[in-house]
Amino acid sequence: MPRSTARPGVFAALRVRDYRIYWSTGLISNTGTAMQGVALDWFVLNLTHSGTAVGWAAGLQFAPVLAFGLWGGVLADRYDRRTLLLWAQSLYALQALLLTVTVLSGNAPLWMIYVLSFALGCVFTVENPARLSFVTELVGTSLITNAAGLNILSLNAARLIGPAVAGVLITLIGTGGVFAVNSVSFAVVLAGLLTIRPQPRSAGAERPPWAGAGVAGLRYVAARPELIAVFAVFGLVSTFALNFSTTLTLFAGRVFDVGSRGLGFMSTALSIGTIAGTLVATRRASPKVRTVVTGAVLFGLCEVLAAFMPTYVTFLALLLPAGFVLMTLNTAVSAFVQSEVGDAMRGRVMAVYTVISMGGAPIGGPVIGWVSQHAGVRWGMASGAAAAVLAALAVALWLSRQRTVARPPALHDRAAPVLLAPTPVPSPADPCAPDSTPTGGTTP
């Protein structure tokens, strides 16, 4: 079925009652999580005075995604996604509560912060693919692209509000108090999930077997050159260029010396740009690979320019277009990937998406932190941005060659179009229609 070219309203998916509850309660919890992220980075920096340690604290939150991410998607395809989300949100609340007690007790060794960061990542490994797949059940395939954009809008609205509030609250009640506020916010999400009607499984849907299920999503993606291209670009951008939790903290503490409030304003400026970019991107009906590649190049260039801005004000100014382009890229990736996935494979493919978009943080965070520590914070940010630009250009060249090789046989051989319009991995319950789309969202 061809993709629709109609442009939905920016908030079309919010007309669906269950999705509206899920989105609004999630906004509250996402805000608390964004507050915790800023507070945790600031706490680690003050505890250790080390950019590398800040990078490790951020990276360990995503290490489980890299190690176990594919099996999180298996759980999302095997079990009721609403139930999984209830458990995951409860565990998020427990992690925030333990972090609160650890910090407020006055005895918070770095190793304990690392353990709690890793625990957060373990929950996220299951929660993210379940959440992305669950939204599809709530809104249906016709509103998936719009819902994907609204999910990202929720995350970025939270990143706009959360860091600014955290910057003030850290001064007033300390980092431990911020962690406590976040732990309470999860009660709102749990209440919202309990009011959402359970969704029946698709007709004929079968639970995937454990054996080999973890790599089924990889095989699904490997059969499609355009999905490979999108995942490669976004994976490298996410690994090396999206380390703002590390770089902004270091810019605030070491380059501009603006304190926690200045850090909050940096995150706010970035989020203003991301919200604007998301509002524009949600109206796009059919993103293409070219949109992803162009977005990655432009984002990298914006980040390089920001890295060498001489003043705090000019640095803030460059974060606005960087955020705008970033969310145009992010929404395009999410919508494109979701439009290629059938319901039976949705959880596993979205787990691949999660691994690609988040799993590089344990590598990128410490690397950028190390470069910042030894070559300077500006070079740390610039090196990650340069990697994003080079990755996008290399993938664009590879994809162009793939299409050149694939095009001539397609004129004579009916078997050849698998390179241009690949069919899904065979599965008894996998229609794999191009218009079967889940939703997207980013980061904890």
N, C-alpha and C positions, 0 to 999 in steps of 0.2 A: 504494500500500500504506500503511495507516495506521501511524503510529509506535507502537512498542511502549511500553507504560506500565510494564513490569516494571522493577524497580530492581535493577541488577546489583550485585555486591559491589564494594567500593571498589577492589580490586586484581585484578579479574576478568581484564583483558587481559594481566596478567603471567603467566598460565598458558600463553600462547603462547610457545614457546621462542625464536623469532627476535626477537619484540618484547621479551622479557625481557632478552636480550643487548643489544639496541639501547638500551633504556631505562637499564639499569644503567651501561653504558659512557658513555652520554650524560650521566648524572648527574655523573660524574667530570669530563668536559670542561666541562660547564656551570659547575661549581664553579670551575674554573680561569679561565673567562671572566669570572665574577662578580668574582673576585679582581683580574683585570686591569682591569675597569671602575673599581673603586674606586681602584686604584693610579694609573690614568691621570688621573682627575679630580683626585686629590690632587697629582700631579706638575704638572699644568697650573696649578693654583691657586698652588702654591709658585713656579712659574716666572714667572707673570705677575701674580699678586695681582689678578686680574680675573675677576669673575663672568661677564662677557660672553665671555671666552676659554674658560671652562669650558663655557659653553653651546654655543659653536661646536665645541669638540672633541666634545661629545656629538652635536650635530646633524649634523656631517659624516659620522658613521658611518651615518646613514640617508639622506643626500642621494641616493645612487645608487638607493635604493628608490623615491624619488619620481620620479627621472628615467627609470629603466630597469626598474622593478619588473614591469610587465606582460609584458615579454619574458622575464623569468626564469621566469614561468609557462609560456610557450611552450616553453622548453627542457625543463621538467619534464614536459610532455605529449609531446614529440617523442622524448626519449631515455631510456635506462634510468636510473631514479632512483637505484638503488644506485651505479652508476658515477658519476653526478653528485655524489653525496654523498662518495664517496671522493676525488674531485678537490677538492671544496669544503673538506673537512676538512684536506687537505694544504696548501691555500692559507692556511687559517686558521693552521696551525702556522707557515708561512713568515712571515706577517705578525707573529705574536707574536715570532718569532725576530729579525726585523729591528728590531722595537721594543726588544727586549732589547739588541741590539748598539748601537743608537743611544743609548739612555739610559746604559748602562754605559761607553760610550766617553767620557762627560763632555761630549759635543758634541751636544746635542739641541735644535736650534732649533725654535721653535714651528711653523714652516711644515712641518717634517718630521713632527711629531706630527699635524698636520692631514692630510698626505698619507697617512700610515699609517692614520688613522681612516677616510678616504675609501676606501682600499683594502679595509679590513675590510667596509665597507658594500657594495662591489661584489660580494664573495664572497657575502655574506648575501642579496643580491638573487636569486641563483640557488638558494642552499642552502635558504632557508626554504620556498618553495613545493614544492621537491623533497622536503624532509623531511616536510612536512605530508601530501603525497600518498603518500609511501612508507609511512607508518604504516598507511594504509588497506590497502595491499597485504599488510601483515604480519598484521593482526588480522581483516580482513573487516568487512563492514558492521554486523554485529550488535554489535560491541564498540567501534565508533568513538567514541561519546560517552564511554565509560569511558576509552578510550585518550587522547582529547583532554584529559580532566581529569588523567590521569597524566602526560602531557607537561608540562602546566603545573605539576603537583606537582614534577616533576623540576627545572624551572627555578627554582621558588621554594625548594625545598630547597637548591639551589645558592646562591641569593641569601641564604639563611639562614646557610649554612656559609661561603661564599666571602668576604663582606665582613668577618665576624668574624676569619677567618684572615688576610685581607689587612691588617686593622688592626694585628695583631701582627707580621706579616712585614715590613711597611713599616718598622717600628721596628728590626727585627732585621737584615734584609738589603737594605732599600731598595726603591724601586719597580722598579728594574731586575731585582732578584732575583725579584720577584713575576711580572714579565713572562716570565722564564725558566721558572718553574714552570708557567705556563700553556702555553707552547710545548710542553713535554714531555707535558702532559695529552692532547693531541690524538692521541698515539700509541695511547692506550687505545681511542679511538673508531675509529681506522683498523683496529686489530686486531679489534674487535668486528664492524665492517662486513664484513671479509673472512671471518668465520665464518658470516655470515648467507647462507642459500641465495638465489641470484638468483630474482626473482619473474617468472614469465611475463607477458607483456602480455595484457590482456583479449581474449577472442575477438572478432574483428572490429574491434579498435581500429586506427585509422589515425593517422598522424602529421599534425597540423594544418599547413596551408601557412603559410609565413612571412608572406605578404601578408595583412594584416588580422587575423592571429591575435592580435596584441597587444591589440586592442580587443574581441575576441570575449567575453572575460570581462566587460567593461563592459556589453556588450549583454545578456548573460545576466542580470546583476544589475538592469539598468535595467527589465527586464520584470516585476520583482517589487517592489511597494511595501514589503513588510515587510523585504526584504533592504536596500532603500535606507534605510529607517528605522534598521535596526540598524547599517549601515555609517556613516551620518551621525553617530549618537550616539557610537559608539566611536571614529570618526575624530577628532572634536572633543575628546573626552576624552583620547585619546592625544596629540594635538597640544599641548594647553595644560595639562592636569592631570597627565599622567604625565611629569614632568620631575624625578624624584627624584634622578637622577644630578647634576643642577645644584643643585636646592634643598637637598637634604640636605648636600651639600658646603659650601654657603654657610652653612647653619645651624650646622654643626659649626665652621667657621672664623671666622665673623663674629658670630653671634648668641650662641652658648653657649660658644665658645672651648674646645672639648673635644678638639681634635686628631684624629689619624687613628683612634685607638681609639674615641673617641666617635662618629665617623662610622661605624665598623664596627658599633657597638651600635645606631645608628639603623637601618641597613640590616637588622640582625638582627631588631629589633622589628617592622619592616615585614614581613619575611619570615615571622615566626611567625604573624602575622595572615593572610598570604596562604596559607600552608600549611593553616591551619585552614579558611579559606574554600574552598580547593580540595577538601579531603576531604569537606566537606559537599556541594559542587556536583557531584562525580563521581557521586553517587547519584541525581541528578535525571535522570529518563529523557527528559523532553521540555521543555526551556526554551522560553519564549515571549518575544515582543517586550516585553511588559510587564515581564518580569524584567530585561531589559536597561535599559529606561528607569528603572525604580525603582532599580536598582543604580547607575546613573550619578548620579542625584540624591543618594542616600545617600552615595556616595563623595565627591562634591563638598562636601557639608555636613561630613563628617568632616575633609576636608582644610582647609576654612576654619577650623574650630575648632582644628585642630592648629597652623595658622599663627600663631594669637594666644595660644598657651599661654605663660605667663610664665616657666616653668622648664624645664630640660632633662628632668627626670623626667616632668612632665606632658605634654611634647611626645612623649616615648617612649610614654607610655600611649595617646595618641590615634593613634599610628601603628598600633597593634594593630587596632582596629576599621576603620581606613582600609584596611589590607591585607586584612582579611577581606572587606569589601564589594567591594574591587577585584577579588579573584579570583572571587568569585561572579559579578560582571559579566563578567570575562574568559572564564571557562569557559562561561557562558551564551552569549556571542557566538560563541565557537569552535564549540560544539556545534550551535547553531542554524544557523549558516552551512553547516557541513559536512553537515547533514541535508538541505540543499536542492540539493546538487551531485551530478551524475552523473559517472561515472568518466571519460568522454571529455573533460569540461571541467574536471576537478578541478584540475589544475595551474594553469590560467589564472584560475579563480575564486579559488583560494587565493593567487594572485599579487595579485589585487585586494584580498583580505583583508590581505596583507602591506603593500601600499601604503597602505591605509587606516589600519592600526594602527601602522605604523612611519614612513611617508613624511612625516608632519607634523612629525617631530622637527627637521628642518633649519629649520623655521619657528618651532615652539614653543620649542625650546631657546634660541636667541638672543633671542627676544622676552621670555621669562621671565627670562633672564639680564640683559637690558637693564632691565626693570622692577625687578628686584632691585638692580641697580647704582644706579639713580637714585631709586627710591621706597622702597627698603628690601627686605630679603629676605622679611619677613613678607608684604608686599603682593605680592611676586612670586608666592609660592605661592597666596595668597588669590585673586588675579586669575585664575590658571589654573583654580582650583576653581570660581569663579563662572561662568566660561565653560562648564564642563562641565554645571553645573546648568541654565543657561539653554538650552543646546543640547538637553538631554534633554527639557525642558518644551516647547520649540518643535517638536521632532520628534514628540512625543506628540500635540500639537495637530494637526499636519499629517496624521499617520496617521489620526487620528480623523475628520478631514474626508474623507480618501480613502475610508475605509470607508463613511461616510455617503453619499457620491456613488455608490459602487459598489453599495450594497445594493439600492436600488429596481429598477434594470434587471435585476438577477439574478433577480428573480421572474418576469420576462416574456420576457427575451431570453437564449437559450442561448449567445450569443456573448459576453455581458457578463462571465461569471465569470472571464475572463482577468485581471480586476483583483483577484479574490479568491484564485484558485488558478492562478496563471500557468503556462503551459506553457513548457518550455525552448526556447532557440534551436534551430531544426532542425539536426540533425547526423546523418549516417548511422550514427554509432557512439555516440550519446548517448541512453541510456535515460532519463536525467533522473528517475529514480524518487526520491521524497522520502526514502526510507530509505537511499539511497546516500550514505554519509557519510565524509569524511576526518577527520583528527585535527588537533588544534591545538597551538599552542605559542607563546610570545612571545619574544622579544627576545634579542638577543645578549647 
